[in-house]
Amino acid sequence: MAMTKLEGKDFETISKYASSLREPSEAIGLIKVPDGLLKVECYSLGQNEDGTEAPDSDDLDLRLERVSEACEMVKRDCGDVEGPFREFYEELEDKKDD
C-alpha cells in the first residue's frame, strides 16, 4: 500500500505513516529506523532533514525521489535487525517449549 502512495505522490499519507511508525520503532530499541522515518516524514512534507522548508519543495518528482531513497534506507535498516529479532524470538520459543 505504501508503494502505491509513493507512486501516487500522496505525501500527506506517507508522512502520517512514517510518523506513526517512528515512536514504536524507538520503543523497541531500533536506532537507525526512527531517523530514517523522520527523513521520510520531512521529505514528504517538502522539508529538509532539519524540518525547515526545502527550497525545491514544489518539485514533486524530487520529493518523490527523496522519499523513495529514505524508504529504501529504512527497509535496509529494518533488514539489519530482522535476523537478530528472529533469532531472539526463536530462542525464546524454544525455551518456552522446554
N, CA and C atoms as an extended XYZ file, in Angstrom:
294
Properties=species:S:1:pos:R:3:atomname:S:1:resname:S:1:resid:I:1 pbc="F F F"
N         0.814       -1.189        0.000 N   MET     1
C         0.000        0.000        0.000 CA  MET     1
C         0.863        1.261        0.000 C   MET     1
N         1.951        1.279        0.776 N   ALA     2
C         2.802        2.464        0.839 CA  ALA     2
C         3.414        2.777       -0.517 C   ALA     2
N         3.796        1.741       -1.275 N   MET     3
C         4.384        1.989       -2.588 CA  MET     3
C         3.355        2.647       -3.504 C   MET     3
N         2.099        2.251       -3.390 N   THR     4
C         1.046        2.891       -4.171 CA  THR     4
C         0.947        4.361       -3.788 C   THR     4
N         1.061        4.646       -2.516 N   LYS     5
C         1.011        6.035       -2.050 CA  LYS     5
C         2.196        6.813       -2.604 C   LYS     5
N         3.363        6.165       -2.660 N   LEU     6
C         4.532        6.828       -3.231 CA  LEU     6
C         4.305        7.159       -4.694 C   LEU     6
N         3.854        6.162       -5.435 N   GLU     7
C         3.647        6.367       -6.865 CA  GLU     7
C         2.568        7.414       -7.127 C   GLU     7
N         1.571        7.474       -6.256 N   GLY     8
C         0.507        8.463       -6.399 CA  GLY     8
C         0.874        9.814       -5.806 C   GLY     8
N         2.074        9.877       -5.244 N   LYS     9
C         2.581       11.107       -4.623 CA  LYS     9
C         1.631       11.629       -3.547 C   LYS     9
N         1.088       10.700       -2.761 N   ASP    10
C         0.217       11.064       -1.640 CA  ASP    10
C         1.113       11.331       -0.427 C   ASP    10
N         1.794       12.457       -0.469 N   PHE    11
C         2.814       12.758        0.523 CA  PHE    11
C         2.252       12.940        1.928 C   PHE    11
N         1.036       13.430        2.042 N   GLU    12
C         0.440       13.627        3.367 CA  GLU    12
C         0.257       12.280        4.075 C   GLU    12
N        -0.253       11.296        3.354 N   THR    13
C        -0.455        9.969        3.937 CA  THR    13
C         0.880        9.318        4.271 C   THR    13
N         1.855        9.472        3.389 N   ILE    14
C         3.180        8.901        3.639 CA  ILE    14
C         3.763        9.495        4.914 C   ILE    14
N         3.635       10.794        5.075 N   SER    15
C         4.141       11.464        6.267 CA  SER    15
C         3.465       10.928        7.525 C   SER    15
N         2.163       10.723        7.461 N   LYS    16
C         1.425       10.190        8.616 CA  LYS    16
C         1.876        8.775        8.959 C   LYS    16
N         2.075        7.931        7.938 N   TYR    17
C         2.554        6.563        8.172 CA  TYR    17
C         3.919        6.587        8.849 C   TYR    17
N         4.822        7.391        8.308 N   ALA    18
C         6.173        7.464        8.864 CA  ALA    18
C         6.136        7.945       10.309 C   ALA    18
N         5.325        8.948       10.567 N   SER    19
C         5.206        9.484       11.916 CA  SER    19
C         4.660        8.436       12.888 C   SER    19
N         3.662        7.682       12.445 N   SER    20
C         3.051        6.684       13.334 CA  SER    20
C         3.975        5.499       13.597 C   SER    20
N         4.931        5.244       12.724 N   LEU    21
C         5.862        4.129       12.919 CA  LEU    21
C         7.097        4.518       13.725 C   LEU    21
N         7.373        5.794       13.806 N   ARG    22
C         8.599        6.252       14.457 CA  ARG    22
C         8.633        5.912       15.945 C   ARG    22
N         7.585        6.243       16.676 N   GLU    23
C         7.574        6.009       18.126 CA  GLU    23
C         7.682        4.527       18.481 C   GLU    23
N         6.903        3.647       17.851 N   PRO    24
C         7.054        2.224       18.185 CA  PRO    24
C         8.449        1.684       17.870 C   PRO    24
N         9.049        2.162       16.796 N   SER    25
C        10.388        1.666       16.471 CA  SER    25
C        11.409        2.154       17.497 C   SER    25
N        11.201        3.351       18.030 N   GLU    26
C        12.062        3.830       19.113 CA  GLU    26
C        11.830        3.005       20.373 C   GLU    26
N        10.576        2.675       20.637 N   ALA    27
C        10.222        1.953       21.860 CA  ALA    27
C        10.853        0.569       21.925 C   ALA    27
N        11.045       -0.071       20.770 N   ILE    28
C        11.648       -1.408       20.801 CA  ILE    28
C        13.159       -1.357       20.615 C   ILE    28
N        13.715       -0.152       20.619 N   GLY    29
C        15.161       -0.010       20.637 CA  GLY    29
C        15.859        0.049       19.294 C   GLY    29
N        15.099        0.215       18.232 N   LEU    30
C        15.744        0.372       16.934 CA  LEU    30
C        16.378        1.758       16.897 C   LEU    30
N        17.591        1.828       16.417 N   ILE    31
C        18.294        3.104       16.460 CA  ILE    31
C        18.205        3.850       15.137 C   ILE    31
N        18.496        3.189       14.044 N   LYS    32
C        18.529        3.862       12.746 CA  LYS    32
C        17.137        4.074       12.154 C   LYS    32
N        16.231        3.173       12.418 N   VAL    33
C        14.913        3.208       11.778 CA  VAL    33
C        14.148        4.500       12.079 C   VAL    33
N        14.060        4.948       13.331 N   PRO    34
C        13.334        6.199       13.584 CA  PRO    34
C        13.935        7.395       12.845 C   PRO    34
N        15.264        7.418       12.724 N   ASP    35
C        15.905        8.511       11.988 CA  ASP    35
C        15.494        8.488       10.521 C   ASP    35
N        15.467        7.295        9.946 N   GLY    36
C        15.042        7.163        8.553 CA  GLY    36
C        13.585        7.544        8.369 C   GLY    36
N        12.753        7.153        9.328 N   LEU    37
C        11.333        7.500        9.249 CA  LEU    37
C        11.123        9.005        9.378 C   LEU    37
N        11.956        9.650       10.182 N   LEU    38
C        11.871       11.106       10.295 CA  LEU    38
C        12.219       11.758        8.955 C   LEU    38
N        13.212       11.206        8.265 N   LYS    39
C        13.559       11.724        6.936 CA  LYS    39
C        12.387       11.550        5.978 C   LYS    39
N        11.767       10.374        6.004 N   VAL    40
C        10.610       10.134        5.136 CA  VAL    40
C         9.529       11.166        5.433 C   VAL    40
N         9.278       11.370        6.716 N   GLU    41
C         8.247       12.331        7.120 CA  GLU    41
C         8.583       13.743        6.632 C   GLU    41
N         9.806       14.178        6.875 N   CYS    42
C        10.211       15.534        6.462 CA  CYS    42
C        10.182       15.693        4.951 C   CYS    42
N        10.769       14.741        4.244 N   TYR    43
C        10.823       14.846        2.786 CA  TYR    43
C         9.424       14.850        2.181 C   TYR    43
N         8.520       14.066        2.737 N   SER    44
C         7.175       14.032        2.168 CA  SER    44
C         6.413       15.328        2.437 C   SER    44
N         6.844       16.076        3.432 N   LEU    45
C         6.231       17.378        3.710 CA  LEU    45
C         6.939       18.515        2.972 C   LEU    45
N         7.943       18.171        2.156 N   GLY    46
C         8.684       19.193        1.423 CA  GLY    46
C         9.685       19.927        2.290 C   GLY    46
N        10.199       19.217        3.304 N   GLN    47
C        11.146       19.827        4.232 CA  GLN    47
C        12.521       19.183        4.092 C   GLN    47
N        13.531       19.897        4.590 N   ASN    48
C        14.858       19.323        4.726 CA  ASN    48
C        14.853       18.404        5.938 C   ASN    48
N        15.968       17.709        6.165 N   GLU    49
C        16.053       16.793        7.304 CA  GLU    49
C        15.840       17.496        8.638 C   GLU    49
N        16.186       18.773        8.714 N   ASP    50
C        16.050       19.501        9.975 CA  ASP    50
C        14.665       20.118       10.172 C   ASP    50
N        13.753       19.856        9.237 N   GLY    51
C        12.384       20.340        9.369 CA  GLY    51
C        12.130       21.702        8.751 C   GLY    51
N        13.176       22.338        8.225 N   THR    52
C        12.971       23.615        7.537 CA  THR    52
C        12.475       23.346        6.123 C   THR    52
N        11.769       24.305        5.569 N   GLU    53
C        11.212       24.103        4.228 CA  GLU    53
C        12.331       24.000        3.201 C   GLU    53
N        12.249       22.981        2.369 N   ALA    54
C        13.230       22.796        1.302 CA  ALA    54
C        12.969       23.828        0.214 C   ALA    54
N        14.026       24.438       -0.322 N   PRO    55
C        13.823       25.454       -1.354 CA  PRO    55
C        13.164       24.909       -2.619 C   PRO    55
N        13.292       23.618       -2.830 N   ASP    56
C        12.711       22.990       -4.022 CA  ASP    56
C        11.501       22.133       -3.668 C   ASP    56
N        10.775       22.525       -2.627 N   SER    57
C         9.666       21.707       -2.125 CA  SER    57
C         8.515       21.580       -3.120 C   SER    57
N         8.445       22.465       -4.091 N   ASP    58
C         7.376       22.388       -5.093 CA  ASP    58
C         7.644       21.336       -6.166 C   ASP    58
N         8.878       20.852       -6.240 N   ASP    59
C         9.248       19.848       -7.240 CA  ASP    59
C         8.827       18.471       -6.719 C   ASP    59
N         7.632       18.029       -7.105 N   LEU    60
C         7.076       16.783       -6.581 CA  LEU    60
C         7.890       15.565       -6.991 C   LEU    60
N         8.483       15.588       -8.173 N   ASP    61
C         9.308       14.457       -8.594 CA  ASP    61
C        10.555       14.336       -7.725 C   ASP    61
N        11.152       15.457       -7.370 N   LEU    62
C        12.319       15.448       -6.494 CA  LEU    62
C        11.926       14.989       -5.093 C   LEU    62
N        10.776       15.436       -4.618 N   ARG    63
C        10.279       14.967       -3.317 CA  ARG    63
C        10.080       13.465       -3.341 C   ARG    63
N         9.488       12.972       -4.433 N   LEU    64
C         9.264       11.534       -4.570 CA  LEU    64
C        10.589       10.781       -4.541 C   LEU    64
N        11.583       11.310       -5.221 N   GLU    65
C        12.902       10.672       -5.244 CA  GLU    65
C        13.505       10.629       -3.843 C   GLU    65
N        13.426       11.731       -3.120 N   ARG    66
C        13.974       11.780       -1.753 CA  ARG    66
C        13.229       10.831       -0.824 C   ARG    66
N        11.917       10.822       -0.926 N   VAL    67
C        11.116        9.926       -0.085 CA  VAL    67
C        11.441        8.473       -0.423 C   VAL    67
N        11.559        8.155       -1.693 N   SER    68
C        11.870        6.784       -2.117 CA  SER    68
C        13.223        6.340       -1.580 C   SER    68
N        14.219        7.213       -1.670 N   GLU    69
C        15.550        6.884       -1.149 CA  GLU    69
C        15.508        6.677        0.358 C   GLU    69
N        14.783        7.527        1.061 N   ALA    70
C        14.671        7.385        2.514 CA  ALA    70
C        13.938        6.094        2.876 C   ALA    70
N        12.918        5.729        2.099 N   CYS    71
C        12.192        4.470        2.342 CA  CYS    71
C        13.107        3.271        2.136 C   CYS    71
N        13.938        3.326        1.110 N   GLU    72
C        14.897        2.240        0.865 CA  GLU    72
C        15.872        2.115        2.028 C   GLU    72
N        16.299        3.239        2.576 N   MET    73
C        17.198        3.229        3.717 CA  MET    73
C        16.513        2.585        4.928 C   MET    73
N        15.255        2.923        5.149 N   VAL    74
C        14.502        2.342        6.266 CA  VAL    74
C        14.355        0.835        6.068 C   VAL    74
N        14.076        0.414        4.842 N   LYS    75
C        13.951       -1.024        4.568 CA  LYS    75
C        15.262       -1.748        4.859 C   LYS    75
N        16.387       -1.156        4.466 N   ARG    76
C        17.697       -1.772        4.748 CA  ARG    76
C        17.934       -1.846        6.248 C   ARG    76
N        17.629       -0.764        6.944 N   ASP    77
C        17.833       -0.739        8.390 CA  ASP    77
C        16.955       -1.770        9.089 C   ASP    77
N        15.731       -1.930        8.621 N   CYS    78
C        14.840       -2.956        9.185 CA  CYS    78
C        15.396       -4.346        8.898 C   CYS    78
N        15.930       -4.533        7.708 N   GLY    79
C        16.528       -5.816        7.345 CA  GLY    79
C        17.719       -6.155        8.222 C   GLY    79
N        18.471       -5.123        8.640 N   ASP    80
C        19.626       -5.348        9.507 CA  ASP    80
C        19.225       -5.922       10.856 C   ASP    80
N        18.062       -5.570       11.349 N   VAL    81
C        17.641       -6.051       12.669 CA  VAL    81
C        16.695       -7.241       12.589 C   VAL    81
N        16.204       -7.543       11.408 N   GLU    82
C        15.250       -8.645       11.281 CA  GLU    82
C        15.859       -9.972       11.730 C   GLU    82
N        17.068      -10.272       11.280 N   GLY    83
C        17.722      -11.532       11.639 CA  GLY    83
C        17.884      -11.698       13.142 C   GLY    83
N        18.502      -10.714       13.816 N   PRO    84
C        18.643      -10.831       15.264 CA  PRO    84
C        17.307      -10.944       16.004 C   PRO    84
N        16.291      -10.221       15.546 N   PHE    85
C        14.975      -10.334       16.176 CA  PHE    85
C        14.411      -11.739       16.003 C   PHE    85
N        14.511      -12.279       14.807 N   ARG    86
C        14.008      -13.636       14.562 CA  ARG    86
C        14.735      -14.654       15.436 C   ARG    86
N        16.065      -14.537       15.509 N   GLU    87
C        16.852      -15.445       16.345 CA  GLU    87
C        16.408      -15.360       17.795 C   GLU    87
N        16.263      -14.148       18.284 N   PHE    88
C        15.862      -13.948       19.671 CA  PHE    88
C        14.526      -14.617       19.954 C   PHE    88
N        13.539      -14.377       19.091 N   TYR    89
C        12.213      -14.929       19.336 CA  TYR    89
C        12.156      -16.431       19.099 C   TYR    89
N        12.978      -16.955       18.200 N   GLU    90
C        13.050      -18.404       18.023 CA  GLU    90
C        13.646      -19.053       19.261 C   GLU    90
N        14.711      -18.448       19.814 N   GLU    91
C        15.303      -18.968       21.045 CA  GLU    91
C        14.299      -18.889       22.185 C   GLU    91
N        13.583      -17.811       22.255 N   LEU    92
C        12.570      -17.642       23.289 CA  LEU    92
C        11.491      -18.714       23.159 C   LEU    92
N        11.084      -18.983       21.933 N   GLU    93
C        10.072      -20.007       21.673 CA  GLU    93
C        10.605      -21.392       22.031 C   GLU    93
N        11.878      -21.655       21.714 N   ASP    94
C        12.491      -22.943       22.057 CA  ASP    94
C        12.531      -23.139       23.568 C   ASP    94
N        12.877      -22.105       24.306 N   LYS    95
C        12.919      -22.191       25.765 CA  LYS    95
C        11.527      -22.417       26.326 C   LYS    95
N        10.549      -21.822       25.691 N   LYS    96
C         9.165      -21.966       26.126 CA  LYS    96
C         8.695      -23.407       25.951 C   LYS    96
N         9.162      -24.050       24.873 N   ASP    97
C         8.766      -25.428       24.592 CA  ASP    97
C         9.425      -26.430       25.532 C   ASP    97
N        10.562      -26.049       26.147 N   ASP    98
C        11.280      -26.984       27.038 CA  ASP    98
C        10.632      -27.131       28.345 C   ASP    98
